[in-house]
Amino acid sequence: NRNSPSARAIRARVYYEVKNNREKALAEINEGFKYALPERTPDLYFARGKIYYGEKQYAQAAADFEAALK
């Protein structure tokens, strides 16, 4: 399913890592959170954490990595 949280997380990584488009990457993740069940969100938290880490927003990255582990 192209709208699954995992698919949105993969698209977010492509937007951020390949196309250098932080805004579109975060938009994909936010859309994924809108429709995901809580147990389906680790991929989204991890992807957003990687974006924040890449932007040197370490506190936000750590919070998202911690959420992904829960």
C-alpha positions as CSV (number, residue, x, y, z in Angstrom):
1,N,0.0,0.0,0.0
2,R,1.6,3.2,-1.1
3,N,0.0,5.1,1.8
4,S,1.2,2.8,4.5
5,P,3.5,4.2,7.2
6,S,6.4,2.2,5.9
7,A,5.9,3.5,2.3
8,R,5.7,7.0,3.6
9,A,8.9,6.6,5.6
10,I,10.7,5.3,2.5
11,R,9.5,8.2,0.4
12,A,10.5,10.6,3.1
13,R,14.1,9.2,3.1
14,V,14.2,9.5,-0.7
15,Y,13.1,13.1,-0.5
16,Y,15.6,13.9,2.2
17,E,18.6,11.8,1.2
18,V,18.4,11.8,-2.6
19,K,16.5,15.0,-3.5
20,N,17.7,17.1,-0.5
21,N,14.1,18.2,0.1
22,R,13.5,18.4,3.9
23,E,10.1,20.0,3.6
24,K,8.6,17.2,1.4
25,A,10.3,14.6,3.6
26,L,8.6,15.9,6.7
27,A,5.3,16.3,4.9
28,E,5.4,12.6,3.9
29,I,6.0,11.7,7.6
30,N,3.3,13.9,8.9
31,E,0.8,12.4,6.4
32,G,1.8,9.0,7.6
33,F,1.2,9.9,11.2
34,K,-2.3,11.1,10.4
35,Y,-3.5,7.6,9.3
36,A,-1.2,5.2,11.1
37,L,-2.2,3.1,14.1
38,P,0.2,3.7,17.0
39,E,1.9,0.3,16.6
40,R,2.6,1.1,12.9
41,T,4.6,4.3,13.6
42,P,8.2,3.2,14.4
43,D,9.3,3.6,10.8
44,L,8.0,7.2,10.7
45,Y,9.7,8.1,14.0
46,F,12.9,6.6,12.8
47,A,12.8,8.4,9.5
48,R,12.0,11.8,11.1
49,G,14.7,11.2,13.7
50,K,17.3,10.7,10.9
51,I,16.1,14.0,9.3
52,Y,16.5,15.8,12.6
53,Y,19.9,14.2,13.2
54,G,21.0,15.3,9.8
55,E,19.9,18.8,10.6
56,K,21.8,18.7,13.9
57,Q,18.6,18.9,15.9
58,Y,19.8,16.3,18.3
59,A,17.2,16.6,21.1
60,Q,14.4,16.2,18.6
61,A,16.2,13.3,16.9
62,A,16.8,11.5,20.3
63,A,13.1,11.9,21.2
64,D,12.0,10.4,17.8
65,F,14.5,7.5,18.1
66,E,13.3,6.8,21.6
67,A,9.7,6.8,20.4
68,A,10.6,4.4,17.6
69,L,12.0,2.0,20.2
70,K,8.8,2.0,22.3
